[in-house]
Amino acid sequence: MDRSGVFRRPAGPSTGSPSGAPVFGEVEVPGGRLRVARFGTGPRLVVAVHGITASLMAWKAVAGRLPAEWSLVAMDLRGRGHSADLPGPYGLPRHAEDVNLVARSLGAERDIVLTGHSMGAYVAALAAAGHDYAAVVLVDGGIPLPLPPGADPDAVLSATLGPAIARLGQTFPSVDAYVDLFRAHPADGHWNEAVEEYVRYDATGPEGAVRSRAREEAVRQDGRWLLTEAEAIGAALHAVTSPLSLLRAPRGLLDQPVGMIPDDLAAAWTGRLPTLKDELVEDCNHYTILLQDRCASLVADRLTRTS
């Protein structure tokens, strides 16, 4: 076991490549045990939080590009992946509590770089408020999204996530058919081994009834919280005392030319938070910022430059 008692060490040294296998473990949280995975064997640690319909495997490409002295620990949030059966209530504050429990199981927060992608960036901001992480890196998320007055959060969520929400209610004849759905996604223009492993990890169920592990109830509860609690998210950002940075994709969830966090919104928040470092990661979209080789390499570099 490693010093945290959470993981079993792999039989051999990490390859440091995107194909390096994760070492799985579990962490006790309210209601059960959260699935976690460690990529790499280095002593310096990144704790990473995935997006609203994703899983810990979203971080594999980034993890494989970290320097040898670093490891990345990711988790399946409750309602997703192999933590899908953990009970609610959901909501981002609940996930933030789970993230801090994972971090504490690994050692001192001040030695850990905390990061999150998409919804996971909002969770990371909430987790970091009032805590002493070495640094906090928000990847294409974490900045409050304005909800138009009178808008229905559920309708906005469905319109924004589109295919990601729709697939949660679908079944497929095989895992390969589920993979084919992702191959056709407009944002998945850079198919590689990391993307395929991410998709296959998310598939569950018997032949003829394969589906996503993510629970729609969890996704909708979390999305509703994210869209209606802008003040709480803003307050959390102001309460983060660790070095704070934002990495943004210039293109959106469906590869549209406006990113999830456009320039004017990022500028407004760097004005409110003068210590927030904002960087646009050129030529990527909301998903390929983690999964495409060049973008994943840049994210890995920024994670390890922060402390």
N, C-alpha and C positions, 0 to 999 in steps of 0.2 A: 504494500500500500504506500501511497505517497504521504507527505507530511500532513495533509488534510484528512487522511483516512477515507476519502471519497472515492478514489479511483484505484484500479489495479494498474500497475505499470505494464506497458507492452513488453513483449519478449525481447525485442531488439530496439535499436535506436531509431528515432524518428528520421524519416527521409528528408523532411523539410520541403516536400513537394506537395502539389495539390492532391496527389493520390495517397498521401499519408493517411493511414487509418486512424480514426478517433478512438479513444479509450473511454468507454461509457461508465457511468456511475449514477448514484442517486443522492439527493439531499432531502432531508426531512423538512417539510413545510406544513402549515396548517391543512389538515385534511388528507395528508398522505405523503408520497414521495415524488419529487420532481426529477425527471430524467435530465442528466447533464452529460457533457462530453468534453474531454480534453484533447486538443490537437497539439502535438509537440511535447517535448520533455524539458524545455528550458525553464529556469527558475523564475524568470520575470513574467508577469501575468497580465493578460487582457481578459476581462469578462465581457461577453458580447450578448446582446439581446436582439432577437429576430422580429420581423414584422407581423402584421395582423393575421395573415393566413399562412404564415411560413413555419419554419422549424429551425432547430439548431444547425441543420446542414446548410442553411443559407450562408454560413460563415466559413465553410470549408476552404473555398478558394482563397479568401483573405488569410486564413490561418496558415495555409501552405506556403505563403510568401513572407511570413515573419522571419526575422533573423533567428539563428539557432538557439540563442539564449532566451528566446521568448516562447511562451505557450499561450494558447487561446482556449478559454473555457466558455462554452455556450450551453444554453439550456433550452428545452422545449417548454414554453410557457404553458400554464394550465389551460386545458381546452385545445391543445395542439400536440402534434407529434405523439411521442410515447408518454406524454403527460396529459393526454386528452381526457382521461377518466378522472383526473383530479376535479373536485367539485368547485362550483362557484360559491359565493358570488364572484363575478369577474370584475372588470374595471381596472384601469391602469394603476391606481394606488395599490390594489391587491398584488398585481404583478411586481410593482416596485418593492413591496415587502419581500416577495419571494427572491427577487434579485439580490437584495441585501443579505438575505440568509445564505444564498449561494456564495456571495463574496466572503462572508464571515467564515464559512466552512473552509475557505482557502487560506486565510491568514488576515493580516492587517489591511484594511481598506486603503491606507496611505501608500501601499505598495502595488496597488492594482489600478490599471487603466480601465475605465468603464466606457463602453461604447454601445450604441444601439442603432438599428436601421429602421427607417420608416416609423411605424408605431413603436418599435423598440427604442427609438431615440427619445420619444416622449416618456416612456417608462424609465429610461436611463436618467433623464432630467429629474423626474420625481424621486428616483432612488438616491440621486446625488445630493438633493437638497438637505442640508443639515448634516451631511456626511463628508468624510475627509478622504476622497479618492485622489490618487496621484494626478489624474487628469480625466476629463470627460469629453468624448468625441461623439458628436451627433452626426449621423450619416443620413442625409436626405430626409430629415424629420426633426422633431423636437421643438419647432417654432409654431406657436399657436396659429391655427388656420381659421380665418374669419368665416363665421356662418351667417349668411344673409338673414336679416330680420324676418321672422315668420316661417323660415324654411323648416321642412320636416327632416330631422337628422337621418332617419332611416332612408328616405328618398335620396338625400345627398350621398349617403354611404353607398347605396346601390349604384347611383350614377357615377360615382368616383371609382369604385373598385371594379364595377362591371363584371368581366369574366371571372375574377377571383371569387366573388360572392356566388355567382351562378354555379360554379363547379362544385361547391360544397353540397348542393342538393342533387348532384348527378351520380349515377353509377356507370361503370364501364365494363366491357366484357373481359378485359385483362389489364394487367399492369402496363403492357406495351401500348394498349389503346389509351391509357391515361397519359403515358409519356407523349404520345402523338398529339394530344390536346395541347400540351405545353409547347411542342415544336411549332405549332401553328400560331402561338400567341404573338401579337405584333411587336412586343417588347423583347422577345427572345431571339434577337438577331445574331447572337454569338453562341451557338450551341457548343458545349464542351462536356468533358467528363464530370466536372463539378456540378453543372446544371442537371445532368441526367441522374447523378447520385442523389441530388436534392429532391428531384421529383419522385424517384423510386422509394426514397425513405418516407415520403408522405403518403404513399399508397397503402391501403389496407383492405381486407375483405377477401372472400373467396373468388375464384374465377367466375365470371358472369355478374359479379356484384362488387367490383372494386370501386373504392371511393377514397376521398381525402380523409386523412385522420383529423383534420381541423373541424371543430364543432361550430356550426353556424350560430348557435345561441351565444357562444363565447365571443365570436367575431362581432356580432351585432351589438352586444352589450359594450364591448370595448370601443367599437367605433362610435357608438352613441356618446360614451363618456368623452372621447377625444374631441368630438365636434361641439359639445355643449359646455365644456369646462375650460375654456380658453383662459379665464382669469386664474384658475388653479395652476395651469401649465406656466403661465407667465410668472406667477409668484414663485413657483419652483425654480425657474431659470434665474430669477433674481436672488434666490437663496443658495445657489451653487457657488461655493467658494473655491473649488478646484479650478485649475486652468481649463477653459471651456472653448471648444472649437466646433465648427460646422463645416461639413463637406457636402456640397450640393451637386446634384445631377442637372444638366441643362435641359434634359428632356424628361417627359413624364411617364406615368404608369403604363400608358399604351403607346409609348414612343412619340407622343405629340411634342411639338417644338417648345412648349412652355413647361418647365419643371414643376414638381410638387411645391417647391419653395422658390417662387420667382424672385428676380433681383430686387424689386421694390420692397417685398416683404422681408427679405434678408437685410436690406439696408435699414429698414425701420427698426429691426431688432439689434443690429450692431450699433445703431444710434442710442438705443435704450441701455444696452449692455456694452460699454466701451471695451471690456476685456474679452468679448466674444470675437474669436478669429473666424472669418468667413472665407471659404475657398470653393470656387467652382471647379469641378472635376470635368475637364473637357471631354466631349465626344462619348458620353454614356447616358443611359436613361436610369429610371428609378430602380430597375432590377440589375442591370449590367454593372452598376457602380460596385456591386459586390461580386458579381459572377463572371464578368469578362476579364481576361488575363491582365490587360494593361491597367484597367481601373482598379481591380483588386490589389495589384501591386502598389499603386499609389496609396490606397487606403491603408494597407499594411505598413507602408513607410510612415504615414502620418501618425498612426497609432503608436509607433515605437519612437517617434521623435518628441513626444509630448512630455516625457519625464526623464 
